[in-house]
């Protein structure tokens, strides 16, 4: 007898249009769901109605959109997704309901209270309850604003975790922190790494470029933009022709004065890429010699895995989920250690053979651990064990 086809309902509170699934976690979510839909019956419960069609077929994926308020303060979209989506779940009668991150928080609460006998699986990506203490914030007002903004995401996170039957996390770090912060028993938690499409993210031979380092964090404090700017300024003195690519922003804001003072020209020395569409990201990675990611907090660090898949050595923070991704494919540096990042990147920029050797090792590690096909296989195995 063959394996029976599962009916899987994914919950992802986005408009769910293929050409717009190109930022944040959405490419990963889309790639997983699209591949699972090749063998299973897949429905996605999303937001976006009435702006977008209430139902739509995207390839093998059936999308059912629920009501979304035009104004979305305080994460109210999660509430509306559960309230207006409950009927859809009961009608679809899925074998599995999988919430991609905490989007299905209120839905899971309803299903639990109504004792609907369908496994509720949370793919937990954010860990809002764990990152604030990792980030140095000197401004008391800014700290207050950040803590206030986190109140509702943390609330939904707690609701979703408490009402999940099983939890999938992208790293051992998240497993440990979820257990510690929310007192979730580890027997409920399984690690499945984030995945990379190795056919898309791969080394390219036609990306000639001057000596270049890449920072994917815009001007985000959490991503370590303050460290990135200091690191580049110091490296620029050692390598006068060195370029810095910055993805995620079109303006350097408060850092512009630093560049002006050092005679660094935006548009020539520093290239601001803005928000890079997913389809363009492989070429961006291939246009650098080193990815450096001085982020203070990552549950996984998909940009690290993507750069490695493109054959690039990485220099990243030795904390949270990043060491699990980088492995021995570059250098690990303490959070906020500017000189440590400068020294590690210098070694790679000063030795093209070393860069090439570590880059090849990085590609092999990506193939071994972070293939999207491996992730989908792990998901399907996980789901079948629950049905």
Secondary structure as the mmCIF struct_conf table of DSSP 4:
data_model
#
loop_
_struct_conf.conf_type_id
_struct_conf.id
_struct_conf.beg_label_comp_id
_struct_conf.beg_label_asym_id
_struct_conf.beg_label_seq_id
_struct_conf.end_label_comp_id
_struct_conf.end_label_asym_id
_struct_conf.end_label_seq_id
HELX_LH_PP_P HELX_LH_PP_P1 UNK A 2 UNK A 6
STRN STRN1 UNK A 7 UNK A 11
BEND BEND1 UNK A 14 UNK A 14
HELX_RH_3T_P HELX_RH_3T_P1 UNK A 18 UNK A 20
BEND BEND2 UNK A 23 UNK A 23
TURN_TY1_P TURN_TY1_P1 UNK A 24 UNK A 25
HELX_RH_AL_P HELX_RH_AL_P1 UNK A 26 UNK A 36
TURN_TY1_P TURN_TY1_P2 UNK A 37 UNK A 39
BEND BEND3 UNK A 40 UNK A 40
STRN STRN2 UNK A 41 UNK A 49
TURN_TY1_P TURN_TY1_P3 UNK A 50 UNK A 51
BEND BEND4 UNK A 52 UNK A 52
BEND BEND5 UNK A 54 UNK A 54
STRN STRN3 UNK A 55 UNK A 58
TURN_TY1_P TURN_TY1_P4 UNK A 59 UNK A 60
STRN STRN4 UNK A 61 UNK A 67
BEND BEND6 UNK A 70 UNK A 71
HELX_RH_3T_P HELX_RH_3T_P2 UNK A 73 UNK A 75
HELX_RH_AL_P HELX_RH_AL_P2 UNK A 76 UNK A 92
TURN_TY1_P TURN_TY1_P5 UNK A 93 UNK A 93
BEND BEND7 UNK A 95 UNK A 95
STRN STRN5 UNK A 96 UNK A 100
HELX_RH_3T_P HELX_RH_3T_P3 UNK A 101 UNK A 104
HELX_RH_AL_P HELX_RH_AL_P3 UNK A 105 UNK A 113
TURN_TY1_P TURN_TY1_P6 UNK A 114 UNK A 115
BEND BEND8 UNK A 118 UNK A 118
STRN STRN6 UNK A 119 UNK A 124
HELX_RH_3T_P HELX_RH_3T_P4 UNK A 128 UNK A 130
BEND BEND9 UNK A 131 UNK A 131
HELX_RH_3T_P HELX_RH_3T_P5 UNK A 132 UNK A 134
BEND BEND10 UNK A 135 UNK A 135
HELX_RH_AL_P HELX_RH_AL_P4 UNK A 140 UNK A 162
TURN_TY1_P TURN_TY1_P7 UNK A 163 UNK A 163
BEND BEND11 UNK A 165 UNK A 165
STRN STRN7 UNK A 166 UNK A 169
BEND BEND12 UNK A 170 UNK A 171
HELX_RH_AL_P HELX_RH_AL_P5 UNK A 172 UNK A 182
HELX_RH_3T_P HELX_RH_3T_P6 UNK A 186 UNK A 188
STRN STRN8 UNK A 189 UNK A 191
STRN STRN9 UNK A 196 UNK A 196
TURN_TY1_P TURN_TY1_P8 UNK A 198 UNK A 200
BEND BEND13 UNK A 201 UNK A 201
BEND BEND14 UNK A 205 UNK A 206
BEND BEND15 UNK A 210 UNK A 211
STRN STRN10 UNK A 212 UNK A 215
TURN_TY1_P TURN_TY1_P9 UNK A 218 UNK A 219
TURN_TY1_P TURN_TY1_P10 UNK A 221 UNK A 224
HELX_RH_AL_P HELX_RH_AL_P6 UNK A 225 UNK A 238
BEND BEND16 UNK A 239 UNK A 239
TURN_TY1_P TURN_TY1_P11 UNK A 240 UNK A 241
STRN STRN11 UNK A 243 UNK A 247
BEND BEND17 UNK A 248 UNK A 248
BEND BEND18 UNK A 250 UNK A 250
HELX_RH_3T_P HELX_RH_3T_P7 UNK A 253 UNK A 255
HELX_RH_AL_P HELX_RH_AL_P7 UNK A 256 UNK A 262
TURN_TY1_P TURN_TY1_P12 UNK A 263 UNK A 263
HELX_LH_PP_P HELX_LH_PP_P2 UNK A 264 UNK A 265
STRN STRN12 UNK A 266 UNK A 266
TURN_TY1_P TURN_TY1_P13 UNK A 267 UNK A 269
STRN STRN13 UNK A 270 UNK A 274
BEND BEND19 UNK A 275 UNK A 275
HELX_LH_PP_P HELX_LH_PP_P3 UNK A 276 UNK A 277
HELX_RH_AL_P HELX_RH_AL_P8 UNK A 278 UNK A 286
TURN_TY1_P TURN_TY1_P14 UNK A 287 UNK A 287
BEND BEND20 UNK A 289 UNK A 289
STRN STRN14 UNK A 290 UNK A 293
BEND BEND21 UNK A 296 UNK A 296
BEND BEND22 UNK A 299 UNK A 300
HELX_RH_AL_P HELX_RH_AL_P9 UNK A 302 UNK A 309
TURN_TY1_P TURN_TY1_P15 UNK A 310 UNK A 311
STRN STRN15 UNK A 313 UNK A 317
BEND BEND23 UNK A 318 UNK A 319
TURN_TY1_P TURN_TY1_P16 UNK A 320 UNK A 321
HELX_RH_AL_P HELX_RH_AL_P10 UNK A 322 UNK A 326
TURN_TY1_P TURN_TY1_P17 UNK A 327 UNK A 328
BEND BEND24 UNK A 329 UNK A 329
STRN STRN16 UNK A 330 UNK A 333
TURN_TY1_P TURN_TY1_P18 UNK A 335 UNK A 336
HELX_RH_AL_P HELX_RH_AL_P11 UNK A 338 UNK A 349
TURN_TY1_P TURN_TY1_P19 UNK A 350 UNK A 350
HELX_RH_AL_P HELX_RH_AL_P12 UNK A 352 UNK A 369
STRN STRN17 UNK A 371 UNK A 371
HELX_RH_AL_P HELX_RH_AL_P13 UNK A 372 UNK A 386
#
